Amino acid sequence: MIRNDSTRIDPKRRATIDYKKKQFATPSYQQQKYPHRLNLYHVPPTTEIRLEDFEQWAIDRLRILAEIEACSFRNKTPAETTEHVKPLLDKWLRLDANSSSPQGCADTRLQDQRRKDHYSHFILRLAFSSTEDLRRRFTRVEGSLFRLRFQTENVRERQDFVSSLSLDWEAVSDREKRTLAQDLLNATPNLKKSDVEDGGWFKVDFETVPELVETRRIFVKGGKAYVPSKEQMSIVLAGFHARLEQGLELTARALPRLDEDDRLSPILNHLSNNFAIPDSTLADSDTALSGATIHASSIDPLSAHFPLCMRNLHMTLRKNNHLKHFGRLQYTLFLKGLGLTMEDCLIFWRQSFKLITDETFNKEYRYNIRHNYGDVGGDAVRRGRGYSPFSCQKILTEHPPGSGESHGCPYRHFSVDNLTSLLQVTGVSDRDVLRGVKEDVEKKRFHIACNRVFEWAHKTEIRQVKDDGTWKAADLDTIVHPNTYFKRSYLLKRGLAGDSRQSQADNMET
């Protein structure tokens, strides 16, 4: 006979607890308050938001992270990165201080800003926790964003935030300070004797502040690092990194459960694919150039402002008097984005295809051009006025070129030797630039290589608009669309920087 265990609960009488009640007890889906502008993102959000906000908030944050990573790739100093990113933060992920409102942190506007920041962080945490590489990159750029915000925070509000944290540090007593005064003074650079006696000191495990240990800016004894209050940011940043890395590991374990939700999985996959280059499309209001009328006959002189991908297509078209299907599609949509009308586009392609008859052109090519403009085709195509110009992300990830094809991105799809030859043909002769492009391509930073060439070709004009103050840092953010490359180049070379916000095509809609 089977012996019955008196301590065992009968399965039929076993208590079952709803997992939602167990996870979010007292109260369920609690509305969180945000007393500080800074956030360690330790507690995940629990309230419901719209699916549209879920995607848009994540995209806005992704723009900022991509710019921060681009600044690091281009070896910008922390001061230059702050100057470049701050206007973009005000535009896409604004966070105002408590002192900006008479109501303080209770202001609805401040709470809405901080809720967007909170949710967007955790949404991207879902998108970038699937692989070790994505987790490492996400931790690095989020840490850079937190550092930037911490350094620019109001001193009083920053101290209030630090005081609210439960970080693993121990305050050094006055007695211990007096005992170690000489050691602290000798080991800590730019420190006065009065700072040792009157300043605040914290004691933490030395491995939590590797940056300070590596640069020999603190005193270490018995496995403990003695950190002055002025180096407080290193402790807070170390705590931020540790919590984020742990959170990403936990998120990665929970990811398989998200596969059952067919609404979120496509969005998260799209976000993770766009981490290298944010996907973007031109706004309809940005297709026209101030002071320029584009016709079929003006494409040749304007090609000097084209990015390398479109320059290659144009040169191939002029050389062979023909492009294959995906090359025609990519180039036609680019010309459409410049403001070339459908009638002029038909004239341009007919004049370019010199080796065929009118009958062959009308039979094999005319319909596709009209279809791209939305003049013919299904109702959905017509309502959308055809197709949008391809972004860098789309060119990089879709339809790689095969034998005899010229579309795609030369920085990705060309060999290093062929890419170097093409750059030299287009006028890029600086050895440092070519070497930098080679390094970017080897590290698969294709859009950074393109931006590097743009900055070299327009270095005089960029310096001028910066000195004049006619363009702001947000008007010179990283280029992620071929049409943005052209319009920015055209405006810089033509000197039409009077009203960059209206004339420039940098306002992108994703």
C-alpha positions as CSV (number, residue, x, y, z in Angstrom):
1,M,0.0,0.0,0.0
2,I,1.0,3.6,-0.7
3,R,1.7,5.5,2.5
4,N,-0.2,8.8,2.7
5,D,1.7,11.9,3.7
6,S,-0.3,13.8,6.3
7,T,1.5,17.1,5.3
8,R,0.6,16.8,1.7
9,I,-2.2,19.0,0.4
10,D,-4.9,17.2,-1.6
11,P,-4.5,18.5,-5.2
12,K,-8.3,19.1,-5.4
13,R,-8.1,21.4,-2.4
14,R,-4.8,23.1,-3.4
15,A,-5.2,26.9,-3.4
16,T,-4.7,28.5,-6.8
17,I,-3.7,32.1,-7.0
18,D,-4.1,34.2,-10.1
19,Y,-0.6,35.2,-11.3
20,K,-1.7,38.8,-11.8
21,K,-2.9,39.1,-8.2
22,K,0.3,37.5,-7.1
23,Q,2.6,39.7,-9.2
24,F,0.8,43.1,-8.6
25,A,-0.7,42.8,-5.2
26,T,-1.6,46.0,-3.3
27,P,-2.7,47.5,-5.6
28,S,-3.0,46.0,-9.1
29,Y,-1.5,48.0,-11.9
30,Q,-0.4,50.8,-9.6
31,Q,0.0,54.3,-11.2
32,Q,3.6,55.3,-10.6
33,K,4.8,58.7,-9.5
34,Y,8.0,60.3,-10.7
35,P,9.4,62.7,-8.1
36,H,12.8,62.9,-9.9
37,R,13.8,63.6,-13.5
38,L,16.5,60.9,-13.2
39,N,15.5,57.3,-13.1
40,L,17.4,54.1,-12.4
41,Y,14.5,52.1,-14.0
42,H,14.5,49.6,-11.2
43,V,10.7,49.1,-11.1
44,P,9.0,48.2,-14.4
45,P,5.8,50.1,-15.5
46,T,2.5,48.3,-14.9
47,T,-0.2,50.6,-16.3
48,E,-1.7,50.1,-19.7
49,I,-0.8,52.3,-22.7
50,R,-2.0,52.4,-26.3
51,L,-0.2,50.2,-28.9
52,E,0.6,53.3,-30.9
53,D,2.3,54.9,-27.9
54,F,4.2,51.7,-27.3
55,E,5.8,51.9,-30.7
56,Q,6.2,55.7,-31.0
57,W,7.8,56.2,-27.6
58,A,10.3,53.4,-28.3
59,I,11.2,54.9,-31.7
60,D,11.8,58.4,-30.2
61,R,14.1,56.9,-27.6
62,L,15.9,54.8,-30.3
63,R,16.7,58.0,-32.2
64,I,18.5,59.4,-29.1
65,L,20.4,56.2,-28.5
66,A,21.5,55.9,-32.1
67,E,22.8,59.4,-32.0
68,I,24.8,58.8,-28.8
69,E,26.3,55.6,-30.4
70,A,27.1,57.5,-33.6
71,C,28.9,60.2,-31.5
72,S,31.0,57.5,-29.8
73,F,31.9,56.0,-33.2
74,R,33.0,59.4,-34.5
75,N,35.2,59.9,-31.4
76,K,33.4,63.0,-30.2
77,T,34.4,64.2,-26.8
78,P,31.8,64.1,-23.9
79,A,31.3,67.9,-24.3
80,E,30.7,67.6,-28.1
81,T,28.3,64.7,-27.5
82,T,26.3,66.7,-25.0
83,E,26.2,69.7,-27.3
84,H,25.0,67.4,-30.2
85,V,22.5,65.3,-28.3
86,K,20.9,67.9,-26.0
87,P,18.7,69.6,-28.8
88,L,17.6,66.1,-29.9
89,L,16.6,65.2,-26.3
90,D,14.5,68.4,-26.2
91,K,12.8,67.3,-29.4
92,W,12.3,63.6,-28.9
93,L,12.6,62.8,-25.2
94,R,12.3,66.0,-23.3
95,L,12.6,65.8,-19.5
96,D,12.1,69.1,-17.6
97,A,13.4,69.7,-14.1
98,N,11.0,70.1,-11.1
99,S,12.1,73.7,-10.8
100,S,10.6,74.4,-14.3
101,S,7.1,74.3,-12.9
102,P,5.4,76.1,-9.9
103,Q,3.7,72.8,-9.1
104,G,7.0,70.9,-9.0
105,C,7.0,67.2,-9.7
106,A,3.2,67.1,-9.3
107,D,2.8,68.9,-12.7
108,T,1.0,66.7,-15.2
109,R,3.3,67.8,-18.0
110,L,6.4,66.6,-16.0
111,Q,4.7,63.3,-15.1
112,D,3.8,62.7,-18.8
113,Q,7.4,63.3,-19.9
114,R,8.8,61.0,-17.2
115,R,6.2,58.3,-17.9
116,K,7.2,58.3,-21.6
117,D,10.9,58.1,-20.6
118,H,10.1,55.2,-18.2
119,Y,8.0,53.2,-20.6
120,S,10.3,53.7,-23.6
121,H,13.3,52.4,-21.6
122,F,11.5,49.2,-20.7
123,I,10.1,48.7,-24.2
124,L,13.6,48.9,-25.7
125,R,14.8,46.6,-22.9
126,L,12.4,44.0,-24.3
127,A,13.7,44.6,-27.8
128,F,17.4,44.5,-27.0
129,S,17.7,41.7,-24.5
130,S,17.6,38.8,-26.9
131,T,21.3,38.5,-27.7
132,E,24.5,39.3,-25.7
133,D,25.6,41.8,-28.3
134,L,22.4,43.8,-28.1
135,R,22.4,43.7,-24.3
136,R,26.0,45.0,-24.2
137,R,25.3,47.8,-26.7
138,F,22.1,48.8,-25.0
139,T,23.8,49.0,-21.6
140,R,26.6,51.1,-23.0
141,V,24.4,53.7,-24.7
142,E,21.8,53.8,-21.9
143,G,24.7,54.4,-19.5
144,S,25.9,57.3,-21.7
145,L,22.5,58.8,-21.7
146,F,22.2,58.5,-17.9
147,R,25.6,60.1,-17.5
148,L,24.7,63.0,-19.8
149,R,21.5,63.6,-17.8
150,F,23.2,63.3,-14.5
151,Q,25.9,65.8,-15.4
152,T,23.4,68.4,-16.7
153,E,20.9,67.9,-13.8
154,N,20.3,70.8,-11.3
155,V,22.6,70.4,-8.3
156,R,19.9,70.4,-5.7
157,E,17.6,68.0,-7.6
158,R,20.5,65.7,-8.4
159,Q,21.4,65.5,-4.7
160,D,17.7,64.8,-3.8
161,F,17.8,61.9,-6.4
162,V,21.0,60.5,-5.0
163,S,19.6,60.7,-1.4
164,S,16.6,58.6,-2.5
165,L,18.7,55.7,-3.7
166,S,19.5,52.7,-1.7
167,L,22.9,52.0,-3.2
168,D,25.4,49.7,-1.5
169,W,27.8,52.3,-0.1
170,E,28.9,53.3,3.4
171,A,29.7,56.8,4.7
172,V,33.2,57.2,6.0
173,S,33.2,58.3,9.7
174,D,35.1,61.4,10.8
175,R,37.4,59.3,12.9
176,E,38.4,57.1,9.9
177,K,38.8,60.2,7.8
178,R,41.3,61.6,10.3
179,T,43.2,58.3,10.4
180,L,43.5,58.0,6.6
181,A,43.7,61.8,5.9
182,Q,47.2,61.7,4.4
183,D,46.5,58.6,2.3
184,L,43.3,60.1,1.0
185,L,45.2,63.3,0.2
186,N,48.0,61.6,-1.6
187,A,45.8,59.1,-3.6
188,T,43.2,61.6,-4.8
189,P,44.3,64.2,-7.3
190,N,43.4,67.8,-7.1
191,L,42.3,67.5,-3.5
192,K,43.0,70.0,-0.7
193,K,43.4,69.2,2.9
194,S,40.2,71.0,3.8
195,D,38.4,68.8,1.3
196,V,39.5,65.7,3.2
197,E,38.4,67.0,6.5
198,D,35.1,68.7,5.5
199,G,34.0,66.9,2.4
200,G,31.8,63.8,2.3
201,W,33.4,60.4,1.6
202,F,31.9,57.0,0.7
203,K,33.3,53.5,1.0
204,V,32.4,50.9,-1.6
205,D,33.8,47.7,-3.0
206,F,36.6,48.6,-5.4
207,E,35.1,46.6,-8.3
208,T,32.0,48.8,-8.4
209,V,34.1,51.8,-9.5
210,P,36.5,50.4,-12.1
211,E,36.7,53.7,-13.9
212,L,38.1,55.5,-10.8
213,V,40.5,52.6,-10.0
214,E,41.8,52.4,-13.5
215,T,42.7,56.1,-13.6
216,R,44.1,56.1,-10.1
217,R,41.8,58.8,-8.7
218,I,40.9,57.2,-5.4
219,F,42.4,55.4,-2.4
220,V,41.9,51.7,-2.1
221,K,42.4,49.7,1.1
222,G,41.2,46.3,2.2
223,G,39.1,45.8,-1.0
224,K,37.3,49.1,-0.3
225,A,37.5,52.2,-2.4
226,Y,37.3,55.6,-0.7
227,V,35.3,57.8,-3.0
228,P,34.9,61.6,-2.4
229,S,31.5,63.2,-2.9
230,K,32.7,64.9,-6.1
231,E,33.1,61.5,-7.7
232,Q,29.6,60.5,-6.7
233,M,28.6,60.1,-10.3
234,S,30.8,57.0,-10.7
235,I,29.1,55.2,-7.9
236,V,25.6,56.0,-9.2
237,L,26.6,55.1,-12.7
238,A,28.1,51.8,-11.5
239,G,24.8,51.1,-9.7
240,F,22.9,51.9,-12.9
241,H,24.9,49.6,-15.0
242,A,24.7,46.7,-12.5
243,R,20.9,47.0,-12.2
244,L,20.4,47.3,-15.9
245,E,22.6,44.3,-16.7
246,Q,20.7,42.2,-14.2
247,G,17.4,43.4,-15.6
248,L,18.4,42.6,-19.1
249,E,19.3,39.0,-18.0
250,L,15.9,38.6,-16.4
251,T,14.1,40.0,-19.4
252,A,16.0,37.6,-21.7
253,R,14.6,34.7,-19.7
254,A,11.1,36.0,-20.0
255,L,11.2,36.7,-23.7
256,P,9.9,33.3,-24.9
257,R,6.5,34.1,-23.2
258,L,6.2,37.2,-25.5
259,D,6.1,35.0,-28.6
260,E,2.5,34.3,-27.9
261,D,1.5,37.9,-28.4
262,D,1.5,38.5,-32.2
263,R,1.0,42.3,-31.7
264,L,4.2,43.0,-29.8
265,S,6.7,40.6,-31.5
266,P,6.8,42.3,-34.9
267,I,7.3,45.7,-33.2
268,L,10.1,44.4,-31.0
269,N,11.8,42.7,-33.9
270,H,11.5,45.9,-36.0
271,L,13.1,48.0,-33.1
272,S,16.0,45.6,-32.6
273,N,16.7,45.5,-36.4
274,N,16.8,49.3,-36.4
275,F,19.2,49.7,-33.5
276,A,22.1,50.2,-35.9
277,I,20.3,52.6,-38.2
278,P,16.8,53.9,-37.2
279,D,14.3,53.5,-40.0
280,S,12.8,56.6,-41.3
281,T,10.8,58.0,-44.2
282,L,10.6,61.6,-45.5
283,A,7.6,63.7,-44.4
284,D,5.5,64.9,-47.3
285,S,6.2,68.5,-46.4
286,D,9.9,68.0,-46.8
287,T,10.0,67.0,-50.5
288,A,10.3,70.5,-51.9
289,L,13.6,72.4,-51.9
290,S,13.6,76.1,-51.3
291,G,14.8,78.0,-54.4
292,A,15.1,74.9,-56.6
293,T,13.0,73.6,-59.4
294,I,13.9,70.1,-60.3
295,H,13.4,68.9,-63.9
296,A,14.6,65.9,-65.9
297,S,17.4,68.1,-67.3
298,S,18.7,69.1,-63.9
299,I,19.4,65.7,-62.5
300,D,23.0,65.5,-63.9
301,P,24.2,68.7,-62.2
302,L,22.4,67.8,-59.0
303,S,24.0,64.4,-58.9
304,A,27.0,66.0,-57.2
305,H,24.9,66.2,-54.1
306,F,23.8,62.6,-54.2
307,P,24.9,60.1,-51.6
308,L,27.2,57.3,-52.8
309,C,24.4,54.8,-53.3
310,M,22.5,57.1,-55.7
311,R,25.7,58.5,-57.2
312,N,26.7,54.9,-58.1
313,L,23.2,54.3,-59.7
314,H,23.4,57.5,-61.7
315,M,26.9,56.8,-63.0
316,T,26.0,53.2,-63.9
317,L,22.9,54.5,-65.7
318,R,24.9,57.0,-67.7
319,K,27.5,54.4,-68.5
320,N,25.2,51.5,-69.6
321,N,22.1,53.4,-70.5
322,H,20.1,50.9,-68.4
323,L,19.5,49.8,-64.8
324,K,17.9,46.5,-63.7
325,H,14.6,46.4,-61.8
326,F,15.6,47.0,-58.2
327,G,18.1,49.7,-59.3
328,R,15.3,51.5,-61.2
329,L,13.0,51.2,-58.2
330,Q,15.5,52.5,-55.7
331,Y,16.6,55.4,-58.0
332,T,13.0,56.3,-59.1
333,L,11.8,56.6,-55.5
334,F,14.8,58.7,-54.6
335,L,14.1,61.1,-57.5
336,K,10.5,61.2,-56.4
337,G,11.6,62.2,-53.0
338,L,13.6,65.1,-54.5
339,G,10.4,66.6,-55.9
340,L,10.7,65.3,-59.5
341,T,7.2,65.1,-61.0
342,M,6.0,61.9,-62.6
343,E,6.0,63.5,-66.1
344,D,9.6,64.7,-65.7
345,C,10.6,61.3,-64.3
346,L,9.2,59.6,-67.4
347,I,11.1,62.0,-69.6
348,F,14.3,61.3,-67.5
349,W,14.1,57.6,-67.9
350,R,13.2,57.7,-71.6
351,Q,16.2,59.9,-72.3
352,S,18.4,57.7,-70.2
353,F,17.4,54.5,-72.0
354,K,18.9,55.5,-75.4
355,L,19.3,52.0,-76.8
356,I,15.6,51.0,-76.9
357,T,12.6,52.2,-78.9
358,D,9.6,54.2,-77.6
359,E,7.5,51.1,-78.1
360,T,9.7,49.0,-75.9
361,F,9.9,51.7,-73.2
362,N,6.2,52.2,-73.1
363,K,5.6,48.4,-72.9
364,E,8.2,47.4,-70.4
365,Y,9.0,50.4,-68.2
366,R,6.4,53.2,-68.3
367,Y,3.8,51.4,-66.1
368,N,6.3,50.7,-63.3
369,I,7.3,54.3,-63.1
370,R,3.6,55.4,-62.9
371,H,3.0,52.7,-60.3
372,N,5.8,54.0,-58.1
373,Y,4.1,57.4,-58.2
374,G,0.7,56.0,-57.4
375,D,-0.8,57.0,-60.8
376,V,-1.9,53.4,-61.5
377,G,-2.3,50.3,-59.4
378,G,-4.6,49.2,-56.6
379,D,-6.6,51.5,-54.4
380,A,-4.1,51.2,-51.6
381,V,-1.2,52.3,-53.8
382,R,-3.2,55.2,-55.2
383,R,-4.4,56.4,-51.8
384,G,-0.8,56.3,-50.5
385,R,0.4,58.2,-53.7
386,G,2.7,55.4,-54.5
387,Y,5.7,54.2,-52.6
388,S,8.0,56.2,-50.3
389,P,11.8,56.7,-51.0
390,F,13.9,54.0,-49.4
391,S,15.7,54.8,-46.2
392,C,19.2,53.7,-45.4
393,Q,17.9,50.9,-43.2
394,K,15.7,49.5,-46.0
395,I,18.5,49.7,-48.6
396,L,20.9,47.9,-46.2
397,T,18.6,45.1,-45.2
398,E,16.4,44.3,-48.2
399,H,17.2,42.9,-51.7
400,P,21.0,42.6,-51.7
401,P,22.3,43.2,-55.2
402,G,23.2,40.2,-57.4
403,S,25.4,39.9,-60.5
404,G,25.0,42.8,-62.9
405,E,22.9,44.8,-60.4
406,S,23.9,48.3,-59.0
407,H,21.4,49.0,-56.3
408,G,22.0,48.6,-52.5
409,C,24.6,50.4,-50.4
410,P,28.2,50.5,-51.6
411,Y,29.5,50.7,-48.1
412,R,27.9,47.3,-47.3
413,H,27.8,45.5,-50.7
414,F,31.1,46.6,-52.3
415,S,34.5,45.1,-51.5
416,V,36.9,47.5,-49.7
417,D,39.0,47.9,-52.9
418,N,36.0,48.6,-55.1
419,L,34.5,51.0,-52.5
420,T,37.8,52.9,-52.2
421,S,38.0,53.2,-56.0
422,L,34.4,54.5,-56.2
423,L,35.1,57.1,-53.5
424,Q,38.2,58.3,-55.3
425,V,36.2,58.6,-58.5
426,T,33.7,60.7,-56.7
427,G,36.4,63.0,-55.4
428,V,37.2,61.6,-51.9
429,S,41.0,61.6,-51.8
430,D,41.8,62.3,-48.2
431,R,43.8,59.3,-46.8
432,D,42.5,59.7,-43.3
433,V,38.9,59.7,-44.5
434,L,39.5,56.6,-46.6
435,R,41.1,54.8,-43.7
436,G,38.3,55.8,-41.4
437,V,35.7,54.5,-43.9
438,K,37.6,51.2,-44.1
439,E,37.5,50.9,-40.3
440,D,33.8,51.7,-40.2
441,V,33.0,49.2,-42.9
442,E,35.0,46.4,-41.2
443,K,33.0,47.1,-38.0
444,K,29.7,47.2,-40.0
445,R,29.1,50.8,-39.2
446,F,27.9,51.6,-42.7
447,H,25.9,54.8,-42.0
448,I,28.8,56.2,-40.0
449,A,31.1,55.7,-43.0
450,C,28.6,57.6,-45.1
451,N,28.3,60.4,-42.6
452,R,32.1,60.6,-42.4
453,V,32.3,61.2,-46.1
454,F,29.6,63.8,-45.9
455,E,31.3,65.7,-43.1
456,W,34.6,65.7,-45.0
457,A,33.0,66.9,-48.3
458,H,31.1,69.7,-46.4
459,K,33.5,70.6,-43.6
460,T,33.9,74.2,-44.7
461,E,30.1,74.8,-45.0
462,I,29.3,73.0,-41.7
463,R,31.9,75.1,-39.9
464,Q,30.4,78.2,-41.4
465,V,26.7,77.5,-40.4
466,K,27.9,76.5,-36.9
467,D,29.8,79.7,-36.5
468,D,27.0,81.8,-37.9
469,G,24.5,80.0,-35.6
470,T,22.1,79.6,-38.6
471,W,22.0,75.8,-38.1
472,K,21.6,74.1,-34.7
473,A,23.0,70.8,-33.7
474,A,19.7,69.1,-34.3
475,D,19.9,70.2,-37.9
476,L,23.1,68.3,-38.3
477,D,22.2,65.0,-36.7
478,T,23.3,61.7,-38.2
479,I,22.0,61.1,-41.7
480,V,19.8,58.0,-42.1
481,H,18.1,58.7,-45.4
482,P,19.5,59.3,-48.9
483,N,17.1,62.2,-49.5
484,T,18.2,63.8,-46.3
485,Y,21.8,63.5,-47.5
486,F,21.0,65.3,-50.8
487,K,18.9,68.1,-49.3
488,R,21.4,68.8,-46.6
489,S,24.2,68.8,-49.1
490,Y,22.3,71.1,-51.5
491,L,21.4,73.6,-48.8
492,L,25.0,73.7,-47.4
493,K,26.6,74.1,-50.8
494,R,24.1,76.7,-52.0
495,G,24.2,78.6,-48.8
496,L,20.5,78.4,-48.2
497,A,20.7,78.1,-44.4
498,G,18.5,81.1,-43.5
499,D,15.6,79.0,-42.3
500,S,16.9,75.5,-41.8
501,R,13.8,74.3,-40.0
502,Q,11.6,74.9,-43.0
503,S,13.9,74.3,-45.9
504,Q,15.8,71.3,-44.6
505,A,14.5,67.7,-44.8
506,D,15.7,66.6,-41.5
507,N,12.2,66.2,-39.9
508,M,11.8,62.5,-40.3
509,E,8.6,60.5,-39.6
510,T,9.0,56.8,-38.7
